[in-house]
Amino acid sequence: MSHLSFYQQDEEKILKDLTSSIDGLQNSAVKKRQEKDGFNELKTKTTDSALKLFLGTFKDAMVIVLLIVAVIQMALGDVMESLIIFAVLMVNSIVSVIQTKKAEGSLDALKQLSAPLAKVVRNGVKEVIPAREIVVGDIVLLDAGDYVPADGRLLESGSLRVDEGMLTGESVPVEKDTKTIEGEVPLGDRFNMVYSGSMVVYGRGLFVVTGTANNTEIGKVASLLDSASNKATPLQVKLDAFSKKLGVGILVLCVLIFAIQAVRIYLGEPKDLTTEIIHAFMFAVAVAVAAIPEALQSIVTIVLSVGTNKMAKKHAIIRKLPAVETLGSTSVICTDKTGTLTQNKMTVVDYYLPNGQTGDFNADPTSWSISENRLIEIAVLCNDSGISEEGQEIGDPTEVALIAYSNKLNLPYQNLRSKFPREDELPFDSDRKLMSTIHTIDNERVLLTKGGPDVVFNRCTSVLLDGEVVPLTDELLTRFSTQNEEFSNRALRVLAYAYKPFSKDNTLDADAEHDLILVGITAMIDPPREAVYAAIDEANKAGIHTVMITGDHKTTAKAIGREIGLMAEDDIALTGQELDALSDDELDAKLEKISVYARVSPENKIRIVRAWQKKGNITAMTGDGVNDAPALKQADIGIAMGSGTDVAKDAAAMVLTDDNFVSIISAVEVGRNVFDNIKKAIAYLFAGNLGAIIAIIAALVMDWVNPFTALQLLFINLVNDSLPAIALGMEKAEPDVMDRKPRDVNEGIFAGDTLKSVLYRGILIGIAVIISQYIGLSYSNEMSIAMAFTTLILARTLQTFAARSNTQTAFGAGFFSNKYVLLAVGVCSVLYAFTVLPGVREIFSIPANFGWDQWLVAAGLALGAVILMEITKIITNKLK
């Protein structure tokens, strides 16, 4: 077979290479090819089973340590504590598996794009078969409304136009032809090819199948989806890394504590060596329980869920929870143009008449000149599109734009069509690049013609100038050509309009479209969304770099990019072919200056995303077509449009219900706030745990009794700490949240003031507990445990107020502004009160003689620690 691509070869050569003919394949040949290549269905790699995914969730270092602790506790008879730990871990694992399985729908959605039936020629006879039975070499017929069932080279084209937007991103259907193409061109310019999953919007065609199943362009998208990696979010990466370090650190600490106690027991005079060794071991286990925030993953999940609700109100639906946090750290947004930055709706934005008139029509049709009336008449009457009663646009987007323009000018297009019905027509075809219709207007039978400017100009001998028909002079023609060029330089799509009297004796054929009277031209474009200008500006202020990636032409993309402020004066625009010519090192060197990519392929999009990720950027990718799906999956966060394909939505982490780019920036603000709140929750948990560890180590050093039981620590970690941490997830955004640059992906979860806050608050809590236990020891060992437990639980609960901000006090942030914090502190206080009730206090190792005197001392120490935390903020702010 020739090394040339199919679009570069003539029809005879392709039929010969594929061992086919215009009469189609014989049944025997079809059977052999199906046995060799299989059915025309997308094949994807098998996904992990739910069981494998479930077991994989137990690889986390903190989870492993907790499992070891739970198994040991169960072996030693503490069944209840073990069961609680197992329950928490199971819930986290099940939620993780459900989320992963939900994310596997994009490839299934791709399969649904395949046409169910196809019209083919086999054995010289036309027949309808299931599209899955098509093989390479089959001859397929196409009519308006058909989905293309496989990739193929056109053999015949009767004014064929195909909507390939799902593959190329273009908003206008492609005019097809059978001519051989010289040289290499991108997919969007291969006018002699048709592609599986695209839709015929006009005309008819005949093609020979050149690719089926995964060898089609959609098949390549499926393969890219399979190969695109699922990215862990910055928070997941940092939590995983921290979990490993914490797990190792806790094990070392536990072994060290047990070793010290074992040596003490061995060197002393133990009454019961086995019992005392077991107690020493349980002491070490208690340290592990105190250090590990068992409910951390659940709390992070809940805080992220709160973020999804906030984002939903901003028209952003989150499909994958981690996307909430990822948005907050996004530094690059790779955005599609059509339907994302633009309205995905061709709109007339300018026109030109021979007298130089341009700009806007008067909104009162009764005031129009003869030339203005004739321009709109041709645009509406020489037009096959329509708008249904439900507002659904029917037909070619370019023609829909013309009737929408008439409606906008207060001249309903239906009125014109009712007044001047079509009597005959000469349909558009790609050879003539013209369309003509016959109407009787003002008692004169006329031929109305519209088409490409260059073609129409060449067919005209006269011009309608200020209502008078005059010869088309070179000067007038130059004016039109200059204006056409000016419109084209603005990336506007231009159509020209002409007419001539046409008696019933004339024959309506291609020869009739000569000696026309030129009326004018219109210019249209898929315009930017109004809110995009402000959104791009806000993204720039937030340190977010916006890059346009589109399947449209370079000129159009550059014009839109410059207009909305996305493309600076010295920025670069590249086509997909120009990108392919760059090495990875060359792309890396130019990357930050390339603001626009045009005529790109799905492979190009993934390469661009990976190039930004290689530079350490958290990259978001927006899109709505099938061609966007692989890059949506590869990006750190894929953002699909609500009006886009199911394939894009399934591959994305977030869906914009209003298709509005500005909603992304609003969602970024929520994401940044969510990450801040997660850090506040993490700092709250670890400060409390640090306080407990300090108290335990102090007790070990001073040879005191263990200040807490394992059940007490588990109660605090799982029950008492969860509500305040979740309440912190409801905290409003800090005032400077959108004035910061995106955070460094290498920044740890304790970066900035977080680590200092954890250490300081943890030390204060630890000191308060040590003092409380010391006072309790003057009564008894049992009383010291009760007082230490009370001080720890109250200090950790009240710490919620201090954890609301690292810079603002609870009153500075608005004491009543977060009602959830007040509710959490109240509920936790009630939960603690439950532990001191008769019949329950014994379970929590609180002796019967623990009364108000002891409680007031413990509570006073806890409150004092929190007041010191707040006073320190006031002093620090004054010193700045």
N, C-alpha and C positions, 0 to 999 in steps of 0.2 A: 504494500500500500504506500502511496506517496507520503513524503515527509511533510507536505504542505497541509495546513488545516483545511477542513471541509469548505469553509467560506472562501478559501483562496483557489478552489478548483471548480471547473465547469461541471455541469450536470452529467454529461456523458461519462466523464472520467470517474465521477463518484459512483454512478450506477454500476460501472464496470468493476471498480474496486470492491464494491459491496456485493457483487454477484447478484444484482437485482435488475429489474427492468420496469418500464412504465406500466406494465401489466401486472406488476406485483410478484410476490414470491409464490412458489408452489407449496402445497401443504407439507410435502416431504422435507423441503428446505426449512420451513418454519419449525417443524418438530425437532430437527437436528440442532437448530440454533437455540431453541428453548432448553434442550438437554445440555447444551454447552454453557449458555449464559444465564440460564434460570429465567424466572419471571421478571416482568417489568415492575418490580417493587423495591422500595428502599430497604436496604439491609443495614442494621446497626449492631454494634457490639452489645453483648449481654451485660446487664447491670448487676451489681452486687445484690444478693438476696437480703431480705429484711433481717434475717438471723445474723448474717455476716456483718451488716451495718451495726446491729445491736451489740454484738461482741466487740466491734471496733471502738465503741464509745468507752470501753473500760481500759484503754491504753494510756489515758491521762495519768500523770505522775501522782497528783493529789488523790485521784480515785483509787489508784493502786494502794497507796498508804492507808486510806480509809478502809478498804477491803481487808487489808492485813489486820488493822485494829479491830474491825468488826468480828473477824473470824476468831481472833485471840480472845476477845471478850466473851464470845459465845462459848468457846472451849472452857473458859473459867466460870461460866454460869451466869454472866450478865446478858441474858437473852434479849431483854427489852431494848437496851441501848443498841445492840447489834441489829435488831429488826428495824429500828428507826433509820439507821444508816443505810441498810439495804433498800428500804422503801424510797428514800430520797434519791439514791443512785439509779434505781429502776425508773422512776418518773423522768429524770433527766435524760436517760437513754432512750426511752420510748418517744419523747418529744423530738429528740434529735433525728430518729429514724423516720418519723412521720414527715418532718420538714424535708429531709433528703429525698424521700420518695415523691413528694409533691413536685420537686424540681426536675423530675425526669420526663416531663411531658412534652418537651419541645420536639423531640424526634418523632413522637407519635403524631403530633400536630402536622409535621411535615408530610407524613404519609397520607394525611387526609387531603392534601392538595392534588393528589393524582386524580386525573379524570377517570370516572367509573367505566365509561364506554368510549369507543373510538370507531370512526368510519375508515375502513381500509379497502385497498384493492388487492385481492389474492386470486390467483388463477384467472386473471382477467375479469373478475366479477367484483362489484362493490358489495361489501357486507359490513355489518356492525358487530363488533366483538368486544369483550371485556378488555380494557386498556392494559391489564396486567399480562395479557397474552401477546402483546406487541413485541416484535424482535427487530434487531438491526437489519435494515434492508426493506422493511415493510413500506408500502406506499400508503400515506395517510391523507385523507381529505379534511379540509377545515372550512367551516362556515361561521358567520357572525354568531357570537354567543358560546362557541365551543371552547373548552379548555384544551390546550395542547397536551397530548398524552405522553410525548417523548421528545427528545432533542432531534432536530433534523435540518436538512438542507432543502430549501424551496426549489421546486421544479416548475410550479406555476403560481402566479399571483394576480388576482383580479381585485385591484384596489385594496389589498389586504393591509389592515392595520391591527397591531397587536399591543396590548397593554403588558409591558414587561417591568412595571414599576416595582413589583415584588422582588425582582432580581437586580434591577439597575438603580432604583430610587427615582427614576424620572416620572414626572407628573403627566407627561403627554404620551399617548400611544405612538408606537414606532411604525412608520410607513415601510412596508416590505417590498422587496424586489428580488428578481432571480439572477441579476447580473453578478459576475464573479468580481470579488474584491481584491485589489492589488495590495500587497504588503500586509503587515500585522496591524490590526485595529482592536480596541477594547470591545468587550461583549456588547455594550450598548450601541456600537456602530456597525455591528454585523447584520446588516439589513436583509441578507439573503438566508438567514438562519431563524428557526423558531425554537423555543425552549419549553421543556416540560413545566407545567403548572401555570404558564402565562395564559392570557385569555384573548380570544379574537373579538375585537370590538366592531370591525367593519370589513366587508368584502369576503373573499373566499381564497382558498389556496390549496396547493397539493405539495407534499414534501416526502422525501425519503428519510427514513429513520436512521440517524447516525449514532445515537447513544440511548441506552435504556437504563433503568434502575440507578445504581450508584455511579454510572458513567455519564449521567446527565449533569447539567449545571446545578440542579437542585440536589442531586446525589453528592456533588462536591460539598455543598453546604452541609449536608448530613454528616459527611466525613469530618468536616471542620468542627462541627458541633461535638462529635465524638472525641476529637483530639484536643479541643479547648479545655484548659484545666479549670477546675473549680478553685477559686482563690479564697484563701483564709483571710478574714478581715484583720486589720491592724490590731484590734483588741484581742481577737482570738490568738494571733501570733504571740502577742505579749503575755497573755494569760497562760498560754501553753508553756512558753519559756520560763515564766515565773513559777508555774506549778512544778516544773521539774526541779528547779533550784530549791523551792520551798520543801518539796517532798524529800530531797536528799538532805537538806538542812535539818528537817524535823527528825528524820531517822538517826542522823548523827547525834543530835541533841538528846534524843530518847535513849540511845545506846550509852551515851556519856553519863546521863543521869542515873540510869540503871547500874552502870559499872561503879559509879561513886557510892551509891547506896549498898550495892552488893559487897564492896570492900569494907564499908563501915560495919555491916552486919557480920562479915567474916572475922574482922579484927575485934569486934565486941564480944559480948556474951549473949548470943541469941537464946531466947527461951524455946522458940520453935523455928528452926532454920527454914523449913519448907514454907511455913506460913509467912514469915517475914520476907523471904525472897519473892513470894507471890505478891505481897503488898508493894514491895519495891518495883516489881514489874508493872503492877497496875498504876503506880505513881507515874512511871514513864509513859504508859499508855494514855494517862490523863493529859500529859503534856501534848501528845499528838492530837488528842481531841480538842484541846484548848487552842492549838496553833492553826488547825485547818478549819476554814470557814465552810462548813459542810453545805450550807445553802447558797454559796456564792453563785454557782452556775444558774440555779433557779432564780435568784434575785436579778442577775444580769438579764436573763430571758424576760422576766416580768417588766423590768425597766425598758427594755427594747420594745416590748409590746405596748407599753404606754406611749412610746414614741410613734409607733405605727398609727395609733388612734389620732395623735396630734397631726401626723402627716396626711391622714385621710381627709382631715378638714381642710388641708391645703391642696387637695386634688391629687395626692400621691398615695397610691395603694402599694403597700409593701408586701411582696410575695415571699421574701426570705428575710427573717428577722435580723440577721447580722447587717443587712443593708442599711439599717437605720444608723448604726454607728459608723459604717464605712462612709456614708454621705458626709458626715461631719469632718472627715479628714481628706476629702477629695481635693486634689490640687489641679487636676486636668479634666475637662469635660470635652470628649470627642462627640460632636453632635452631627446628626444627619441634617440636611437642609430642608428637603421637601417634607412638608407636614410637621416639621419640628420648629425650625426657625421661620419657615414660611407657612402660608395658609393652606397649601396643597390645593389651590383653587386658582386657575388662570383668571386674570382680571384685566380688563382694558384700563390702561392708565394714561393713554395719550392718543392723539390723532393728528392728522395733517391734511389740510385742504390746499388746492392750488394757489389761493390768495395769501398763503402763509399762515392761515388761522390754525392755532394749535392750543393745547391746554385742556380746558374743561368746556363741555357743552352747557348751554343755559338749561336749567332744570324745567323750563316751560316750553314744551314742544310746539306750542302755537306761535312762538317767536322765532322758530328756526328758519334759516334761509333755505332756498331750493337745494343748494349743495349739501347742507347738513341733513335735510330730510332724505335725500337720495342715498347718502352714505349709510344711514341707519336702515333704510329700506332694504338695501342690498345685504347688509350684515345680518338682518333678521330673516329675510325671505329666502335668500340663497344659503340655506342652513337646515340641517336635518335634526338638530338637537331639540330638546324640550325639557320642561320642568313639570313633574306630576303635581296633582292637587296636594299631595303630602309633602311637597317640597323636594322630592328626589330628582336629582339632575340626571338626564338621560342623553347619552351621546358623547361625542368627542368633547373633551374639556375646553378646547379652543373655541368650538362653536357655542358651547354653553356660556362661555364668557361673553360672547357677543349678545346673546339674548338677555343675559343678566344685566349687561350694560344698558340695553334699551329699557328694561324694567326700572333700573336705577334712575334713568332720565325721565321717569314718569310717562313713558310710552310703553304700556304692556305689550310684549311681543305677540300675544294671542290676538290682540286687536288688529295688528298689521296683517297677520296671516289670515284672519277672517275677512278682512277688507280686500286683500289682494291674494286670492288663493293661487296655488301653484297649478299651472296648466301642463307643463312638460318639464323635463329635466335632463341634464347631462351630468351623471354622477362624477365625483372626484376620482381621479386615478393618479398613481404616483408618476406616470410618464408625463401627462399633461401638467400636473400640479395645479389644476383648475377645477372649479365646479360651476355649473351654470344652470339657471332655472328660467322658466318663461312665466310672466305675469302680465296682467292688464292693469296699468296704473294711470289714472286720469284719462281713461278712454284710449290709451296708447299701449299697444302690445310691445313689451320690451324683453330683451334678454339681459338678465342680471348675472354678473360673473364675479367671483372672488378667487384669490389664489396667491401664490408667492409673488412678491413685488417685481422681481426681475422678469418673470414670465409675463405678468400682466402688463408691465411697461412696454414690453416688446410687441404686445398685441394691440396697443392703442395708437390711434392716429389723431384723436381729438381729446379735449379736456373740458370738464364742466367748471368754468371759471366765473364765480359770482353769479351763478344761475344761467350763464350763457355758454353755448358750445362753441369753442374756438379751437384752431389747430394746435396740436401739441408741438410746440417749438423746442429747439434744443435747450433754450434757457429754462423753460418750464420743466423739461425732463431732468435737467441737471439739478434743479431745486428738489425734485422728488427723490432723485438718487442720493443727494447729499443728506436729506432728512432721513431716508431709509438707513443710510450708513450710521447717522448719529443715533438713531434708535437701536440699531444692532450693537453699537459700541456700549450702550447701556444694558446690554444683554436682554433686550426686549424682543418678543416674537412679533414680527410684522406681517400683516396681510394687506393686500391691495384690492380695491373695488372699482369695477367698471360696468358699463351697460351700453346698449345700443337698441334702437328701434328694430323690431323683428316681426315681419308680417307672417301671416299663416302660410304664405306661399314658400317661405324659406324652409330649408331642411336643417333640422337640429342635429349637427354632428360637430366633430372637432374643428372643421373648417369654419364653422359659424363663429368661433371665438377669435375673430380678427376684426380689424377696423373698429375697435371699441372706443368708448368715451371714458377717459380716466376721471374718477370722482375724488379719490383720496386714499389714505392709508390709515390703519389703526395699529397701535402698539400695545402689547399686553405682556404680563409677567405673572408668575406666582409670587405675590408680594410678601414681604416680611410681616409677621404678626406685630401688632402695635406694641405689645408689652415687651417684645424682645429687646428693643433698644435699651430700656432701663435695666433689664435683666443682665445683659452683657456688661453694662457699666457697673452694676452691683457686684457681679462676679469678679471683675477686675479689682475693685476695691477690697474684696475679700481674699485677694491673692490667688484666684482661680483662673487658670489659663484655658480659654475656650478655642477649640479647633473644629473647623467645619470639614466633614467628610461626606462627599456626595457622589452619586452616580451621574449627576448632571454635567453639562459642558463647563469647561474651565472659565470661559468668559462670563457666563451667567453666575457661577459660583463666586468669582472675584467681585462682581458688581454687587451682589447681595452682601458679601463679607465686608466690603468697604462701607456700604450704606449703613449697616447696623453697628459699625464700630468694632467688629471682630478682627478686622485686618488693618494693621498699621501700615504706614507709608512704605517702610522698608521690609515688610513681611513678604513671604514667598508663597506662590500657589503652584502646586504640582499636579500633573495628571497621573493616573495609575501607571501608565507606560513609563513616564519619567521617574516615578518612584521605583519601578522594577529595575531601572538602569542604575540605581544607586546601590552601592555596597552598604552593609550594615554600619560600617565605620563612617561612611559619608552621610548616611541618614542620621546617625547619632550626632554628627557635627552640626548639621543644619536643622535638626528637629525643632528647636525652640523658636526658629524663625519661620517655620512652615505653618501658616494659619489656615490654609485651604488646600484640600485634596479633591480633585475632580475626576470623573470617569473611573472610579475605583472598583475593584473586584472585592469579593468577600475575603480573599487571601490578603489583599492590600490592607483591609481594615484591621484584621488581626495583627498584621505586622506593625501597623502604626500604634495600636494599643500596647503591644509588647515592647515597642521601642520606648514608649513613655514609662512603662513599668520598670524597664531595665534601668532607667535613670532614677528609680526610687520614688516615682510619683504614684499616688493613689488615683486611678483613672476610671472615670465614668464614661459610659458610651450610650448614646441615645439612638433610637431607630424604630422603624415600624415595619420594615419589609423582611421577607425571608432572607434576603442577602445580608441583613444586619445581624441575624441570629447568632452566628459563630462569634462575632466580635462582642455581642452583648454578653455571651457566656464567658468569654475570655477576660473581659474587663473586670476590675475590682467590684464595680457595680453596673449592671446593665439596666438601662431605663427605656422601657417600651412605651409607645403611644397607645392610648386607649382605643383609638380608631385603627390601629395597626393590625397586622396578621396575628393569628393565634400562635404561630411559630415564634414570632418575636416576643410575644408576651410570656410564653412558657420558658423561653431562654433567659428572660430578664429577671432581675431581683425586685424591680419596682415598675409600676405602670402609672402613667399620668392620665387621669380620667379626662382632663380638659385639653390634652395635647399641647399644653402651653409651656414654653421653655422657662418662663418666669417661675413656674411652680417648682422647678428643680432648685432654684436659688432659695425659695422659701423652705423647701425640704432640707437643704444644706444647713440652714439656720437651726431647724429642729434637730438635725443630726448632731450638730456641734453641741447644742444644749444637752442632748441625750448622753453624749460622751462625757461631758462635764459631770452630769449627774451620776453616771456609772462610776466615775473616778471618786466622787463624793461617797457613794455607797461602799466602794472597795476600801477607801480610806477609813470610813466609819467601822467596817468589820475588822480590819487589820489593827486599828488602834485599840479596839476592845480586846482582841486576841493577844496583842502585845502586852497589854496591861495584865492579863491573866498569866502569861508566861513569866513576866517579871516577878509577879507575886509567888509563882510556883518555884522559880529558881531561888528567890530570896528565902523561901521556907526551907529549901534543900540546903542552902549554904548555912543557915542558922539552925539546922537540924530540928525544924518545927514539923508538925504534922502537915500532910498535904492539905492546902487551904480549900480545895474543892474536891467533890466527888465527880466521877466521869458523867453521871446523870445530870448533875448541876450544870456542867459545862455544855453538855449536849442540849439541855433545855435552853440555855442562853443562846447558843449558836443557831439552833434550828427554829426556835419559837420566838424568843424575845428579840433577837437581832433582826429577824426577817422583816417585820413590819416597819421599823424605822428606816431600814435600808431601802425598802420599796418606796416609802414616803419621800425619801431624798430624790428618788427618780422622778417625782412630780414637781421638783423645784423649777421655778421660772428661770429664764435665761439670764446670765450675767450681762450687765450693760454693754460690755465690749465684745460680745460674742462674734459679731460679724466684722469687727475691725481688725481681728487677728489674721495673720497669715495661716494657711493650712499647717497643721502640726507636722513635724518631721516624723516619717514612718519609723525611724529608728528610736524615737523617743519612747522611753519605758513608761509603764503604767503609773510609776511613782515619780515621774519627772515633775519639774517645777517645784511648787510648794507642797505637793502631795506627800512626799516622803517626810519632809520636816513636820508636817501636820500629824502624820501617823506616829512618828517618834515622840513628838512632844506630848500629844494627847495620850499616847500609850504609857509614857513614863508617869504622867500625872495620875492616870487611873491606877497604875501599878503601885505607886507610892501610897495612894489613898487606901488600897486594899491591904498593903503590908501593915500600915498603921492600925487599920481596923482589926486585922488578925492578931497583931501584938496585944491590943487591948482585950480582945476576946480570950486570949490565952490566960489572962489573969483570972478568968472564970473556970474554963476547962477547954480541952481540945475540941470538944463538940461545939462549944460556944464560939470558938475562934473560926471554925468552919462556917457556922451560920452567919457570923458577922462579915467574914470575907466574901461570902456568896452574896449577901445583901448589898455590900458596898460595890461589888463588881457589877451586879445586874442593874443597880440604880445609876451608877456612873456611866455605864454603857448606854443606858436608855436616855439619860439627860444629855449625853454627848451628841445626840441627834441635833440639838439646837446649834452646837458649835460646828457641826459637820456641814451645815447648810452652805457655808462659804469659807474660803481660806482667808478672805480679806474683810468681809463684812460680818458684824455681829448679828445675832438673831434679830435684834431690834432694828439694826441698820438695813437688813434685808427685808424687813417688814414682818413683825412677829406673827401676825395673823394672815400673812399673804399665802402661806402654804398650810391649809387646814388639815392636810393629810399628816403633817408632822405632829400637830397637836393631837390628832386622833390616835396616831401610832404610840405616842408617849403615854396617852391615857390608857389605851388597851394594854400596853406592856406593864404599866403599873398595876392594872387589875390582874394580869397574869401572875405577876410576882406575888400579889396579895393572896392568890389562890394557893401558892406553895407553902404559906405559913398557916393555913387553916388546919384545925385539928383533924387528924385522920389522914392528912396529906403531908404535913410537915415531916413526919417520920420518913416518908419515901425520899424526901430531899435533905435528910440528915440535919433537920433543924430541931434542937432540943426543946422540951416543954417549957423550960425557964427562960427562953428567949422572949423578951418583952419590949415595952416601949422605950425603956432606957437604952437598951442595946441597939434598937432600931434607929433612934434619933442620932446616936453616935455614928452609926454606919451611913445613914442617909446624909448627915451633915458633911462627912468626909467626901462622899460622892458629889454633893452639890458644890463643895468648895473647889474640887478639882475642875469642874466645868466652868465655874466663875473665873478661875485663873486662866482657862483657855480663852475666854472672851476678853478679859482684861489685856491679855498679851496682844490680841489683834488691835485693840485701841492704841496701845503703846507703839506697836510696829507701824501703824498708819501715820501716827504723828511724827515718827522719826524719818519717814520717807521724804 
